[in-house]
Amino acid sequence: MTTPHGPARLRIRGNTELGILDHDCVEDQASWQVPARVVANGTGAGAGAESFTDAFFDEQAALLDTELGTLKRILETSS
């Protein structure tokens, strides 16, 4: 696959029975592991992955707070 840093390899380490979809991403400059899970929820499924540093997580949480606040204001004033 191609990333902003150039070509990379993706290796899936999954277990379909347990909903595990862990994977490794390997670039020339770096490599990292991403734990991921797929969980059934009625007629579909939800997927989640974790690959954040604490600083990145804090940034994303702040952005999510802003987005949810904006959505709340839109929904409350649209009626």
Jmol script that loads the backbone (N, CA, C; Angstrom):
load data "model"
ATOM      1  N   MET A   1       0.844  -1.166   0.000  1.00  0.00           N
ATOM      2  CA  MET A   1       0.000   0.000   0.000  1.00  0.00           C
ATOM      3  C   MET A   1       0.890   1.229   0.000  1.00  0.00           C
ATOM      4  N   THR A   2       0.317   2.384  -0.339  1.00  0.00           N
ATOM      5  CA  THR A   2       1.069   3.628  -0.368  1.00  0.00           C
ATOM      6  C   THR A   2       0.608   4.528   0.770  1.00  0.00           C
ATOM      7  N   THR A   3       1.560   5.089   1.502  1.00  0.00           N
ATOM      8  CA  THR A   3       1.276   6.007   2.601  1.00  0.00           C
ATOM      9  C   THR A   3       1.885   7.363   2.280  1.00  0.00           C
ATOM     10  N   PRO A   4       1.614   8.395   3.091  1.00  0.00           N
ATOM     11  CA  PRO A   4       2.259   9.690   2.855  1.00  0.00           C
ATOM     12  C   PRO A   4       3.786   9.606   2.916  1.00  0.00           C
ATOM     13  N   HIS A   5       4.325   8.569   3.553  1.00  0.00           N
ATOM     14  CA  HIS A   5       5.770   8.397   3.667  1.00  0.00           C
ATOM     15  C   HIS A   5       6.337   7.466   2.608  1.00  0.00           C
ATOM     16  N   GLY A   6       5.504   6.970   1.717  1.00  0.00           N
ATOM     17  CA  GLY A   6       5.962   6.058   0.685  1.00  0.00           C
ATOM     18  C   GLY A   6       5.312   4.693   0.823  1.00  0.00           C
ATOM     19  N   PRO A   7       5.886   3.669   0.182  1.00  0.00           N
ATOM     20  CA  PRO A   7       5.288   2.341   0.229  1.00  0.00           C
ATOM     21  C   PRO A   7       5.367   1.722   1.630  1.00  0.00           C
ATOM     22  N   ALA A   8       4.374   0.890   1.936  1.00  0.00           N
ATOM     23  CA  ALA A   8       4.336   0.195   3.225  1.00  0.00           C
ATOM     24  C   ALA A   8       3.710  -1.174   3.030  1.00  0.00           C
ATOM     25  N   ARG A   9       4.011  -2.064   3.958  1.00  0.00           N
ATOM     26  CA  ARG A   9       3.392  -3.397   3.949  1.00  0.00           C
ATOM     27  C   ARG A   9       2.425  -3.483   5.122  1.00  0.00           C
ATOM     28  N   LEU A  10       1.306  -4.149   4.903  1.00  0.00           N
ATOM     29  CA  LEU A  10       0.314  -4.376   5.944  1.00  0.00           C
ATOM     30  C   LEU A  10       0.189  -5.874   6.155  1.00  0.00           C
ATOM     31  N   ARG A  11       0.382  -6.315   7.371  1.00  0.00           N
ATOM     32  CA  ARG A  11       0.269  -7.740   7.701  1.00  0.00           C
ATOM     33  C   ARG A  11      -0.881  -7.913   8.687  1.00  0.00           C
ATOM     34  N   ILE A  12      -1.893  -8.685   8.313  1.00  0.00           N
ATOM     35  CA  ILE A  12      -3.058  -8.934   9.162  1.00  0.00           C
ATOM     36  C   ILE A  12      -2.773 -10.138  10.061  1.00  0.00           C
ATOM     37  N   ARG A  13      -3.038  -9.973  11.344  1.00  0.00           N
ATOM     38  CA  ARG A  13      -2.928 -11.069  12.309  1.00  0.00           C
ATOM     39  C   ARG A  13      -4.301 -11.245  12.950  1.00  0.00           C
ATOM     40  N   GLY A  14      -5.200 -11.901  12.235  1.00  0.00           N
ATOM     41  CA  GLY A  14      -6.580 -11.972  12.682  1.00  0.00           C
ATOM     42  C   GLY A  14      -7.019 -13.333  13.179  1.00  0.00           C
ATOM     43  N   ASN A  15      -8.145 -13.324  13.872  1.00  0.00           N
ATOM     44  CA  ASN A  15      -8.826 -14.527  14.314  1.00  0.00           C
ATOM     45  C   ASN A  15     -10.317 -14.238  14.192  1.00  0.00           C
ATOM     46  N   THR A  16     -10.947 -14.736  13.129  1.00  0.00           N
ATOM     47  CA  THR A  16     -12.340 -14.402  12.854  1.00  0.00           C
ATOM     48  C   THR A  16     -13.290 -14.883  13.947  1.00  0.00           C
ATOM     49  N   GLU A  17     -13.006 -16.018  14.563  1.00  0.00           N
ATOM     50  CA  GLU A  17     -13.888 -16.530  15.618  1.00  0.00           C
ATOM     51  C   GLU A  17     -13.947 -15.592  16.817  1.00  0.00           C
ATOM     52  N   LEU A  18     -12.840 -14.918  17.112  1.00  0.00           N
ATOM     53  CA  LEU A  18     -12.778 -14.022  18.268  1.00  0.00           C
ATOM     54  C   LEU A  18     -12.945 -12.550  17.896  1.00  0.00           C
ATOM     55  N   GLY A  19     -13.094 -12.254  16.603  1.00  0.00           N
ATOM     56  CA  GLY A  19     -13.254 -10.876  16.168  1.00  0.00           C
ATOM     57  C   GLY A  19     -11.974 -10.061  16.236  1.00  0.00           C
ATOM     58  N   ILE A  20     -10.830 -10.732  16.183  1.00  0.00           N
ATOM     59  CA  ILE A  20      -9.538 -10.049  16.256  1.00  0.00           C
ATOM     60  C   ILE A  20      -9.062  -9.715  14.845  1.00  0.00           C
ATOM     61  N   LEU A  21      -8.697  -8.451  14.640  1.00  0.00           N
ATOM     62  CA  LEU A  21      -8.209  -7.991  13.347  1.00  0.00           C
ATOM     63  C   LEU A  21      -6.931  -7.165  13.547  1.00  0.00           C
ATOM     64  N   ASP A  22      -6.040  -7.647  14.402  1.00  0.00           N
ATOM     65  CA  ASP A  22      -4.779  -6.947  14.645  1.00  0.00           C
ATOM     66  C   ASP A  22      -3.970  -6.909  13.357  1.00  0.00           C
ATOM     67  N   HIS A  23      -3.197  -5.840  13.207  1.00  0.00           N
ATOM     68  CA  HIS A  23      -2.358  -5.759  12.019  1.00  0.00           C
ATOM     69  C   HIS A  23      -1.088  -4.970  12.305  1.00  0.00           C
ATOM     70  N   ASP A  24      -0.091  -5.231  11.477  1.00  0.00           N
ATOM     71  CA  ASP A  24       1.199  -4.549  11.554  1.00  0.00           C
ATOM     72  C   ASP A  24       1.357  -3.714  10.293  1.00  0.00           C
ATOM     73  N   CYS A  25       1.841  -2.501  10.455  1.00  0.00           N
ATOM     74  CA  CYS A  25       2.167  -1.649   9.332  1.00  0.00           C
ATOM     75  C   CYS A  25       3.676  -1.446   9.340  1.00  0.00           C
ATOM     76  N   VAL A  26       4.319  -1.724   8.225  1.00  0.00           N
ATOM     77  CA  VAL A  26       5.782  -1.637   8.139  1.00  0.00           C
ATOM     78  C   VAL A  26       6.157  -0.718   6.988  1.00  0.00           C
ATOM     79  N   GLU A  27       6.814   0.400   7.324  1.00  0.00           N
ATOM     80  CA  GLU A  27       7.352   1.327   6.345  1.00  0.00           C
ATOM     81  C   GLU A  27       8.867   1.261   6.405  1.00  0.00           C
ATOM     82  N   ASP A  28       9.529   1.908   5.473  1.00  0.00           N
ATOM     83  CA  ASP A  28      10.990   1.951   5.496  1.00  0.00           C
ATOM     84  C   ASP A  28      11.514   2.635   6.755  1.00  0.00           C
ATOM     85  N   GLN A  29      10.803   3.674   7.216  1.00  0.00           N
ATOM     86  CA  GLN A  29      11.271   4.465   8.351  1.00  0.00           C
ATOM     87  C   GLN A  29      10.758   3.991   9.701  1.00  0.00           C
ATOM     88  N   ALA A  30       9.680   3.240   9.726  1.00  0.00           N
ATOM     89  CA  ALA A  30       9.073   2.855  11.008  1.00  0.00           C
ATOM     90  C   ALA A  30       8.147   1.665  10.818  1.00  0.00           C
ATOM     91  N   SER A  31       7.784   1.072  11.930  1.00  0.00           N
ATOM     92  CA  SER A  31       6.761   0.028  11.923  1.00  0.00           C
ATOM     93  C   SER A  31       5.991   0.108  13.232  1.00  0.00           C
ATOM     94  N   TRP A  32       4.750  -0.342  13.202  1.00  0.00           N
ATOM     95  CA  TRP A  32       3.940  -0.321  14.411  1.00  0.00           C
ATOM     96  C   TRP A  32       2.857  -1.368  14.314  1.00  0.00           C
ATOM     97  N   GLN A  33       2.325  -1.723  15.489  1.00  0.00           N
ATOM     98  CA  GLN A  33       1.242  -2.693  15.580  1.00  0.00           C
ATOM     99  C   GLN A  33      -0.041  -1.963  15.940  1.00  0.00           C
ATOM    100  N   VAL A  34      -1.148  -2.416  15.363  1.00  0.00           N
ATOM    101  CA  VAL A  34      -2.448  -1.821  15.633  1.00  0.00           C
ATOM    102  C   VAL A  34      -3.399  -2.923  16.092  1.00  0.00           C
ATOM    103  N   PRO A  35      -3.756  -2.925  17.387  1.00  0.00           N
ATOM    104  CA  PRO A  35      -4.768  -3.880  17.837  1.00  0.00           C
ATOM    105  C   PRO A  35      -6.147  -3.417  17.366  1.00  0.00           C
ATOM    106  N   ALA A  36      -6.927  -4.322  16.814  1.00  0.00           N
ATOM    107  CA  ALA A  36      -8.255  -3.969  16.313  1.00  0.00           C
ATOM    108  C   ALA A  36      -9.230  -5.107  16.613  1.00  0.00           C
ATOM    109  N   ARG A  37     -10.481  -4.743  16.852  1.00  0.00           N
ATOM    110  CA  ARG A  37     -11.506  -5.728  17.160  1.00  0.00           C
ATOM    111  C   ARG A  37     -12.766  -5.434  16.370  1.00  0.00           C
ATOM    112  N   VAL A  38     -13.508  -6.495  16.049  1.00  0.00           N
ATOM    113  CA  VAL A  38     -14.812  -6.386  15.402  1.00  0.00           C
ATOM    114  C   VAL A  38     -15.806  -7.065  16.334  1.00  0.00           C
ATOM    115  N   VAL A  39     -16.890  -6.349  16.678  1.00  0.00           N
ATOM    116  CA  VAL A  39     -17.865  -6.858  17.643  1.00  0.00           C
ATOM    117  C   VAL A  39     -19.258  -6.801  17.021  1.00  0.00           C
ATOM    118  N   ALA A  40     -19.971  -7.917  17.071  1.00  0.00           N
ATOM    119  CA  ALA A  40     -21.341  -7.974  16.546  1.00  0.00           C
ATOM    120  C   ALA A  40     -22.239  -7.061  17.374  1.00  0.00           C
ATOM    121  N   ASN A  41     -23.173  -6.376  16.682  1.00  0.00           N
ATOM    122  CA  ASN A  41     -24.149  -5.526  17.382  1.00  0.00           C
ATOM    123  C   ASN A  41     -25.507  -5.639  16.709  1.00  0.00           C
ATOM    124  N   GLY A  42     -26.179  -6.710  16.930  1.00  0.00           N
ATOM    125  CA  GLY A  42     -27.483  -6.923  16.311  1.00  0.00           C
ATOM    126  C   GLY A  42     -27.324  -7.457  14.898  1.00  0.00           C
ATOM    127  N   THR A  43     -27.734  -6.661  13.917  1.00  0.00           N
ATOM    128  CA  THR A  43     -27.664  -7.114  12.533  1.00  0.00           C
ATOM    129  C   THR A  43     -26.379  -6.707  11.836  1.00  0.00           C
ATOM    130  N   GLY A  44     -25.507  -6.002  12.512  1.00  0.00           N
ATOM    131  CA  GLY A  44     -24.256  -5.546  11.901  1.00  0.00           C
ATOM    132  C   GLY A  44     -23.083  -5.795  12.828  1.00  0.00           C
ATOM    133  N   ALA A  45     -22.082  -4.959  12.708  1.00  0.00           N
ATOM    134  CA  ALA A  45     -20.892  -5.078  13.542  1.00  0.00           C
ATOM    135  C   ALA A  45     -20.244  -3.716  13.708  1.00  0.00           C
ATOM    136  N   GLY A  46     -19.540  -3.559  14.813  1.00  0.00           N
ATOM    137  CA  GLY A  46     -18.753  -2.360  15.052  1.00  0.00           C
ATOM    138  C   GLY A  46     -17.287  -2.736  15.051  1.00  0.00           C
ATOM    139  N   ALA A  47     -16.447  -1.818  14.632  1.00  0.00           N
ATOM    140  CA  ALA A  47     -15.014  -2.091  14.596  1.00  0.00           C
ATOM    141  C   ALA A  47     -14.282  -0.997  15.358  1.00  0.00           C
ATOM    142  N   GLY A  48     -13.212  -1.385  16.029  1.00  0.00           N
ATOM    143  CA  GLY A  48     -12.416  -0.415  16.762  1.00  0.00           C
ATOM    144  C   GLY A  48     -10.946  -0.767  16.681  1.00  0.00           C
ATOM    145  N   ALA A  49     -10.119   0.270  16.694  1.00  0.00           N
ATOM    146  CA  ALA A  49      -8.670   0.074  16.650  1.00  0.00           C
ATOM    147  C   ALA A  49      -8.022   1.104  17.561  1.00  0.00           C
ATOM    148  N   GLU A  50      -6.859   0.774  18.056  1.00  0.00           N
ATOM    149  CA  GLU A  50      -6.142   1.691  18.927  1.00  0.00           C
ATOM    150  C   GLU A  50      -4.701   1.806  18.458  1.00  0.00           C
ATOM    151  N   SER A  51      -4.299   3.015  18.143  1.00  0.00           N
ATOM    152  CA  SER A  51      -2.911   3.237  17.744  1.00  0.00           C
ATOM    153  C   SER A  51      -2.487   4.662  18.084  1.00  0.00           C
ATOM    154  N   PHE A  52      -2.936   5.154  19.235  1.00  0.00           N
ATOM    155  CA  PHE A  52      -2.714   6.546  19.585  1.00  0.00           C
ATOM    156  C   PHE A  52      -1.640   6.731  20.642  1.00  0.00           C
ATOM    157  N   THR A  53      -0.875   7.794  20.514  1.00  0.00           N
ATOM    158  CA  THR A  53      -0.049   8.253  21.620  1.00  0.00           C
ATOM    159  C   THR A  53      -0.968   9.027  22.562  1.00  0.00           C
ATOM    160  N   ASP A  54      -0.546   9.275  23.776  1.00  0.00           N
ATOM    161  CA  ASP A  54      -1.370  10.039  24.714  1.00  0.00           C
ATOM    162  C   ASP A  54      -1.690  11.428  24.181  1.00  0.00           C
ATOM    163  N   ALA A  55      -0.694  12.096  23.593  1.00  0.00           N
ATOM    164  CA  ALA A  55      -0.910  13.451  23.076  1.00  0.00           C
ATOM    165  C   ALA A  55      -1.920  13.433  21.930  1.00  0.00           C
ATOM    166  N   PHE A  56      -1.788  12.467  21.021  1.00  0.00           N
ATOM    167  CA  PHE A  56      -2.717  12.370  19.900  1.00  0.00           C
ATOM    168  C   PHE A  56      -4.123  12.073  20.405  1.00  0.00           C
ATOM    169  N   PHE A  57      -4.237  11.167  21.376  1.00  0.00           N
ATOM    170  CA  PHE A  57      -5.547  10.843  21.944  1.00  0.00           C
ATOM    171  C   PHE A  57      -6.190  12.090  22.542  1.00  0.00           C
ATOM    172  N   ASP A  58      -5.410  12.875  23.307  1.00  0.00           N
ATOM    173  CA  ASP A  58      -5.938  14.094  23.916  1.00  0.00           C
ATOM    174  C   ASP A  58      -6.419  15.078  22.851  1.00  0.00           C
ATOM    175  N   GLU A  59      -5.646  15.227  21.765  1.00  0.00           N
ATOM    176  CA  GLU A  59      -6.048  16.097  20.657  1.00  0.00           C
ATOM    177  C   GLU A  59      -7.367  15.635  20.052  1.00  0.00           C
ATOM    178  N   GLN A  60      -7.458  14.336  19.786  1.00  0.00           N
ATOM    179  CA  GLN A  60      -8.659  13.792  19.159  1.00  0.00           C
ATOM    180  C   GLN A  60      -9.868  13.895  20.084  1.00  0.00           C
ATOM    181  N   ALA A  61      -9.667  13.686  21.377  1.00  0.00           N
ATOM    182  CA  ALA A  61     -10.759  13.813  22.342  1.00  0.00           C
ATOM    183  C   ALA A  61     -11.269  15.250  22.376  1.00  0.00           C
ATOM    184  N   ALA A  62     -10.360  16.224  22.328  1.00  0.00           N
ATOM    185  CA  ALA A  62     -10.762  17.632  22.308  1.00  0.00           C
ATOM    186  C   ALA A  62     -11.544  17.954  21.037  1.00  0.00           C
ATOM    187  N   LEU A  63     -11.080  17.429  19.891  1.00  0.00           N
ATOM    188  CA  LEU A  63     -11.804  17.640  18.635  1.00  0.00           C
ATOM    189  C   LEU A  63     -13.191  17.008  18.686  1.00  0.00           C
ATOM    190  N   LEU A  64     -13.283  15.822  19.263  1.00  0.00           N
ATOM    191  CA  LEU A  64     -14.571  15.148  19.377  1.00  0.00           C
ATOM    192  C   LEU A  64     -15.520  15.953  20.255  1.00  0.00           C
ATOM    193  N   ASP A  65     -15.015  16.496  21.368  1.00  0.00           N
ATOM    194  CA  ASP A  65     -15.846  17.351  22.226  1.00  0.00           C
ATOM    195  C   ASP A  65     -16.400  18.533  21.428  1.00  0.00           C
ATOM    196  N   THR A  66     -15.545  19.163  20.624  1.00  0.00           N
ATOM    197  CA  THR A  66     -15.967  20.301  19.803  1.00  0.00           C
ATOM    198  C   THR A  66     -17.020  19.867  18.790  1.00  0.00           C
ATOM    199  N   GLU A  67     -16.773  18.741  18.109  1.00  0.00           N
ATOM    200  CA  GLU A  67     -17.721  18.249  17.103  1.00  0.00           C
ATOM    201  C   GLU A  67     -19.063  17.907  17.729  1.00  0.00           C
ATOM    202  N   LEU A  68     -19.051  17.232  18.871  1.00  0.00           N
ATOM    203  CA  LEU A  68     -20.307  16.863  19.521  1.00  0.00           C
ATOM    204  C   LEU A  68     -21.049  18.094  20.033  1.00  0.00           C
ATOM    205  N   GLY A  69     -20.311  19.071  20.518  1.00  0.00           N
ATOM    206  CA  GLY A  69     -20.941  20.320  20.952  1.00  0.00           C
ATOM    207  C   GLY A  69     -21.618  21.043  19.794  1.00  0.00           C
ATOM    208  N   THR A  70     -20.944  21.069  18.649  1.00  0.00           N
ATOM    209  CA  THR A  70     -21.514  21.682  17.455  1.00  0.00           C
ATOM    210  C   THR A  70     -22.759  20.936  16.998  1.00  0.00           C
ATOM    211  N   LEU A  71     -22.677  19.601  16.956  1.00  0.00           N
ATOM    212  CA  LEU A  71     -23.825  18.788  16.576  1.00  0.00           C
ATOM    213  C   LEU A  71     -24.996  19.026  17.517  1.00  0.00           C
ATOM    214  N   LYS A  72     -24.738  19.117  18.807  1.00  0.00           N
ATOM    215  CA  LYS A  72     -25.791  19.356  19.798  1.00  0.00           C
ATOM    216  C   LYS A  72     -26.475  20.693  19.528  1.00  0.00           C
ATOM    217  N   ARG A  73     -25.685  21.740  19.272  1.00  0.00           N
ATOM    218  CA  ARG A  73     -26.271  23.059  18.994  1.00  0.00           C
ATOM    219  C   ARG A  73     -27.114  23.021  17.726  1.00  0.00           C
ATOM    220  N   ILE A  74     -26.633  22.344  16.683  1.00  0.00           N
ATOM    221  CA  ILE A  74     -27.392  22.248  15.431  1.00  0.00           C
ATOM    222  C   ILE A  74     -28.717  21.530  15.660  1.00  0.00           C
ATOM    223  N   LEU A  75     -28.660  20.410  16.366  1.00  0.00           N
ATOM    224  CA  LEU A  75     -29.886  19.643  16.603  1.00  0.00           C
ATOM    225  C   LEU A  75     -30.880  20.413  17.474  1.00  0.00           C
ATOM    226  N   GLU A  76     -30.374  21.145  18.447  1.00  0.00           N
ATOM    227  CA  GLU A  76     -31.278  21.885  19.347  1.00  0.00           C
ATOM    228  C   GLU A  76     -31.897  23.108  18.676  1.00  0.00           C
ATOM    229  N   THR A  77     -31.223  23.681  17.696  1.00  0.00           N
ATOM    230  CA  THR A  77     -31.775  24.880  17.039  1.00  0.00           C
ATOM    231  C   THR A  77     -32.498  24.547  15.746  1.00  0.00           C
ATOM    232  N   SER A  78     -32.476  23.309  15.299  1.00  0.00           N
ATOM    233  CA  SER A  78     -33.111  22.921  14.029  1.00  0.00           C
ATOM    234  C   SER A  78     -34.587  22.595  14.177  1.00  0.00           C
ATOM    235  N   SER A  79     -35.093  22.503  15.383  1.00  0.00           N
ATOM    236  CA  SER A  79     -36.487  22.068  15.540  1.00  0.00           C
ATOM    237  C   SER A  79     -37.487  23.159  15.378  1.00  0.00           C
TER     238      SER A  79
END
end "model"
wireframe off; spacefill off
backbone 0.3
color backbone group
